[in-house]
């Protein structure tokens, strides 16, 4: 039996849910930066839906059906149940999910696929949840900093 003292967070419990949801890959190298982005965009707190591949799983044409169904249902639950007004979709460079599926195609193909998946996810969310704001970003490290490049919804 472990004899550890309980830990109490310095953060206060907030009774109201955030109005923004961030859907992104579970790669922990980007977690703090995503929270920084949300703060920069005017959000004190965020709901998160993190899973390998993140927004890619909202594309039923690319992801496995069960993966896609699970994340689609989870996103729907959060958007409706927590009254989400804005969704941040984030795909990042050197993503292991994309490497495992498209690694032989090269980095340029992977980056293009990620942008297509971001656009598809945004379109799907906006179709299902009218009035919601969706903001896709491509995330990449550069010179020891993490950069967020907004992705246009259309070419």
C-alpha positions as CSV (number, residue, x, y, z in Angstrom):
1,X,0.0,0.0,0.0
2,X,1.3,3.4,-0.9
3,X,1.2,5.9,1.9
4,X,1.0,9.2,0.0
5,X,-0.6,12.5,1.2
6,X,-3.5,13.7,-0.9
7,X,-2.7,16.4,-3.4
8,X,-4.8,19.5,-3.6
9,X,-4.6,21.5,-6.9
10,X,-4.0,25.3,-6.8
11,X,-6.8,25.7,-9.3
12,X,-10.3,26.4,-8.1
13,X,-13.2,24.2,-9.3
14,X,-15.3,26.1,-11.8
15,X,-19.0,25.1,-11.9
16,X,-19.6,26.1,-15.5
17,X,-18.2,24.3,-18.5
18,X,-15.9,26.1,-20.9
19,X,-17.5,27.2,-24.2
20,X,-14.6,26.0,-26.3
21,X,-13.6,22.5,-27.2
22,X,-10.1,21.6,-28.5
23,X,-9.8,18.4,-30.5
24,X,-6.2,17.4,-31.0
25,X,-3.7,14.5,-30.8
26,X,-2.8,13.2,-27.4
27,X,0.9,14.0,-28.0
28,X,1.8,15.7,-24.7
29,X,4.5,17.8,-26.3
30,X,1.7,20.1,-27.5
31,X,-0.7,20.2,-24.5
32,X,0.6,23.4,-22.8
33,X,0.8,25.2,-26.2
34,X,-2.8,24.4,-27.0
35,X,-3.8,25.9,-23.7
36,X,-1.7,29.0,-24.6
37,X,-3.5,29.2,-27.9
38,X,-6.9,29.1,-26.2
39,X,-5.9,31.8,-23.7
40,X,-4.6,33.9,-26.7
41,X,-8.0,33.5,-28.3
42,X,-9.7,34.7,-25.2
43,X,-10.6,31.4,-23.4
44,X,-9.7,30.9,-19.8
45,X,-10.5,27.2,-19.9
46,X,-11.1,24.6,-22.5
47,X,-12.8,21.2,-22.8
48,X,-10.5,18.8,-24.6
49,X,-10.9,15.7,-26.7
50,X,-7.5,14.2,-27.2
51,X,-6.8,11.0,-29.0
52,X,-4.0,9.9,-31.4
53,X,-4.8,11.5,-34.7
54,X,-7.2,14.0,-33.2
55,X,-9.4,15.6,-35.9
56,X,-8.4,13.0,-38.4
57,X,-10.8,10.6,-36.7
58,X,-13.7,12.8,-37.6
59,X,-13.0,11.8,-41.2
60,X,-14.8,8.5,-41.7
61,X,-13.2,8.1,-45.1
62,X,-9.7,8.0,-43.6
63,X,-10.1,6.6,-40.0
64,X,-11.3,3.2,-39.0
65,X,-15.1,3.2,-38.6
66,X,-15.1,2.5,-34.8
67,X,-12.4,5.2,-34.2
68,X,-14.4,7.7,-36.1
69,X,-17.7,6.8,-34.5
70,X,-16.2,7.0,-31.0
71,X,-14.8,10.5,-31.5
72,X,-17.8,11.8,-33.4
73,X,-20.1,10.7,-30.5
74,X,-17.7,12.1,-27.9
75,X,-17.6,15.5,-29.8
76,X,-21.4,15.5,-30.1
77,X,-21.8,14.8,-26.4
78,X,-19.4,17.6,-25.4
79,X,-20.7,20.2,-27.9
80,X,-24.4,19.6,-27.0
81,X,-24.0,18.8,-23.3
82,X,-21.5,21.5,-22.5
83,X,-23.0,24.1,-24.8
84,X,-19.8,24.5,-26.8
85,X,-19.7,27.6,-29.0
86,X,-16.3,27.1,-30.6
87,X,-14.1,24.2,-31.6
88,X,-10.4,24.3,-32.1
89,X,-9.1,21.5,-34.4
90,X,-5.4,20.9,-34.3
91,X,-3.1,18.7,-36.3
92,X,0.6,18.7,-35.7
93,X,3.8,18.0,-37.6
94,X,5.5,14.7,-37.1
95,X,2.3,13.0,-35.8
96,X,2.8,9.3,-35.1
97,X,-0.8,8.6,-36.1
98,X,-0.2,9.9,-39.6
99,X,3.3,8.4,-39.7
100,X,1.9,4.9,-39.0
101,X,-0.7,5.3,-41.7
102,X,1.0,7.3,-44.4
103,X,4.7,7.2,-43.5
104,X,5.8,5.7,-46.8
105,X,4.2,8.6,-48.7
106,X,6.5,11.2,-47.3
107,X,6.1,14.4,-45.2
108,X,4.6,16.6,-47.9
109,X,1.8,14.0,-48.5
110,X,1.2,13.7,-44.8
111,X,1.0,17.5,-44.3
112,X,-1.5,17.8,-47.2
113,X,-3.6,14.9,-45.8
114,X,-3.6,16.6,-42.4
115,X,-4.9,19.8,-43.9
116,X,-7.6,17.9,-45.8
117,X,-8.6,16.1,-42.6
118,X,-8.8,19.4,-40.7
119,X,-11.1,20.9,-43.4
120,X,-13.2,17.7,-43.5
121,X,-13.6,17.7,-39.7
122,X,-14.6,21.4,-39.7
123,X,-17.2,20.8,-42.4
124,X,-18.7,17.8,-40.6
125,X,-18.9,19.7,-37.3
126,X,-20.5,22.7,-38.9
127,X,-23.0,20.6,-40.7
128,X,-24.1,18.8,-37.6
129,X,-23.9,21.7,-35.2
130,X,-25.2,24.8,-37.0
131,X,-23.9,28.1,-35.6
132,X,-20.8,26.6,-34.1
133,X,-17.5,28.3,-34.9
134,X,-14.7,25.9,-36.0
135,X,-11.1,27.0,-36.2
136,X,-8.6,24.6,-37.6
137,X,-4.8,25.0,-37.1
138,X,-1.7,23.2,-38.3
139,X,0.8,23.1,-35.4
140,X,4.5,22.7,-35.8
141,X,7.6,23.3,-33.7
142,X,10.1,25.8,-35.0
143,X,13.2,27.1,-33.2
144,X,12.2,25.6,-29.9
145,X,8.7,27.2,-30.1
146,X,5.3,25.9,-31.1
147,X,3.6,27.7,-34.0
148,X,-0.1,27.6,-34.9
149,X,-0.9,28.2,-38.5
150,X,-4.6,28.9,-39.2
151,X,-5.9,26.6,-41.9
152,X,-8.4,28.1,-44.4
153,X,-11.6,26.1,-44.6
154,X,-11.5,26.2,-48.4
155,X,-8.6,26.4,-50.9
